[in-house]
Each structure stands twice: as C-alpha cells, then as structure tokens.
Amino acid sequence: QVQLVESGGGLVQPGGSLRLSCAASTSIASFVSMGWHRQAPGKERELVATIFRFGTTSYADSVKGRFTIARDTAKNTVFLQMNSLKLEDTADYYCRALPRVSDMPYWGKGTLVTVSA
C-alpha cells in the first residue's frame, strides 16, 4: 500500500504561482511513474504532468511552459510548480503513483487550487 498526501493548494490570483507537494509513505525511487491529475467542477479528471522512473517528464498541452513536475527521492515527494496560473487552472489536483506496471495506481485525496481575481 502506498499512501499519498497532497498539500500546497489554495487561492491565487491569475498570473500567480503555487507549488503543490505530494508526500508518499514509501520510497518512490523505483516507481514506474508519478503524476498529477486535476478535476474541475463538472469536468472529467485529466492528466496534467508525469515524471517517469529515470526522470523524463511529460505535460498536458494546456500547461506546457507553465507547470513543472519534479521529485525528491530522498524525501519521497513529488512537486508541481505552477506558474502563470489562469482561471481555467482552478481544480482539485490529485497525485497518482504507479509503483510497477502491473499495479493499479494509487491516488491521494487531492488539494484544491482556486485561481480567482
């Protein structure tokens, strides 16, 4: 079992920045991938960013150039740095971990990001 706890959400003005953290209950160094998803009111959950075992990353087109995913394997934590936030970035943000390809993914409970003037 892997427990994931997100933090760092809050209220921010358009153009502002936030950094989300996801702390895992176990070592993440060998995980196939970890990622961030988000779900806005009335919409389906969507993938935002992924970091893979050897450090490669991928992003949704809507956040490329604005968001950065990173990890600290010593602290078993994954981060999502969000810059130039837009109103449409408002959502609940969820951390996901995939330890092995054969596993079902583990999810955190989410942290709310609200972008509002």
C-alpha positions in Angstrom: 0.0 0.0 0.0 1.2 3.5 -0.8 -0.3 6.5 0.9 -0.1 9.9 -0.9 -0.8 13.2 0.8 -1.0 16.3 -1.3 -0.5 19.9 0.1 0.1 23.4 -1.2 -3.3 24.2 -2.7 -5.0 27.5 -2.1 -6.3 30.7 -3.6 -4.2 32.6 -6.0 -4.7 35.5 -8.4 -4.4 35.0 -12.2 -0.7 35.1 -13.1 0.4 33.9 -9.7 2.2 30.8 -8.7 1.7 27.8 -6.4 3.8 24.7 -5.6 2.0 21.5 -4.8 3.6 18.7 -2.9 2.8 15.0 -2.8 4.4 13.0 0.0 4.5 9.3 -0.3 4.5 6.8 2.5 7.2 4.7 0.9 10.3 5.1 -1.3 9.4 6.4 -4.8 12.8 6.0 -6.4 11.8 2.8 -8.3 8.3 3.8 -9.2 7.4 3.5 -12.8 5.8 6.9 -12.7 4.2 9.5 -10.6 1.9 12.2 -11.8 -0.6 15.0 -11.2 -4.1 15.0 -12.4 -6.8 17.6 -11.9 -10.6 17.7 -12.0 -12.5 20.9 -12.4 -16.2 21.2 -11.4 -18.4 19.4 -13.9 -15.4 18.0 -15.9 -13.6 14.7 -16.1 -10.3 14.2 -14.4 -7.4 15.0 -16.7 -3.7 14.2 -16.7 -1.5 17.3 -16.0 2.0 16.1 -15.7 4.0 12.8 -15.3 7.5 12.1 -14.1 8.9 8.7 -15.0 11.4 6.5 -13.2 14.5 7.8 -15.0 13.4 11.4 -14.7 11.8 12.1 -18.0 8.6 14.2 -17.9 5.6 14.9 -19.9 2.9 17.5 -19.7 -0.6 18.3 -21.0 -0.5 20.8 -23.8 -2.6 23.2 -21.6 0.2 23.5 -19.0 3.4 23.2 -21.1 5.8 26.0 -20.3 3.9 27.0 -17.2 4.0 23.9 -14.9 7.0 21.8 -13.9 6.9 18.4 -12.2 9.9 17.3 -10.2 10.7 14.8 -7.4 12.9 14.5 -4.4 13.5 10.8 -4.0 15.3 11.3 -0.7 12.1 12.8 0.7 9.7 10.6 -1.3 8.0 13.7 -2.5 6.8 14.9 -5.9 6.2 18.6 -6.7 4.2 20.5 -9.2 5.4 24.1 -9.7 2.6 26.1 -11.3 3.4 29.5 -12.7 1.3 31.9 -14.7 -1.8 30.5 -13.4 -5.0 31.0 -15.3 -8.7 30.9 -14.2 -9.1 27.6 -16.1 -6.4 26.0 -13.8 -9.0 26.0 -11.0 -9.5 22.4 -10.0 -8.9 19.7 -7.4 -5.3 18.4 -8.0 -4.6 14.8 -7.3 -1.3 12.9 -7.0 -1.0 9.5 -8.6 1.7 6.9 -8.1 2.4 3.8 -10.2 5.0 1.6 -8.4 5.0 -1.1 -11.0 3.5 -1.6 -14.5 1.3 -4.4 -13.1 0.0 -2.3 -10.2 -3.2 -0.3 -10.0 -2.4 3.3 -9.5 -2.5 4.8 -6.0 -4.2 8.2 -5.5 -4.1 10.9 -3.0 -7.2 12.7 -1.7 -6.5 15.9 -3.6 -5.8 19.6 -2.9 -7.9 22.4 -4.2 -6.4 25.2 -6.3 -8.6 28.2 -7.0 -7.4 30.9 -9.4 -9.6 34.0 -9.0 -9.3 37.7 -9.1 
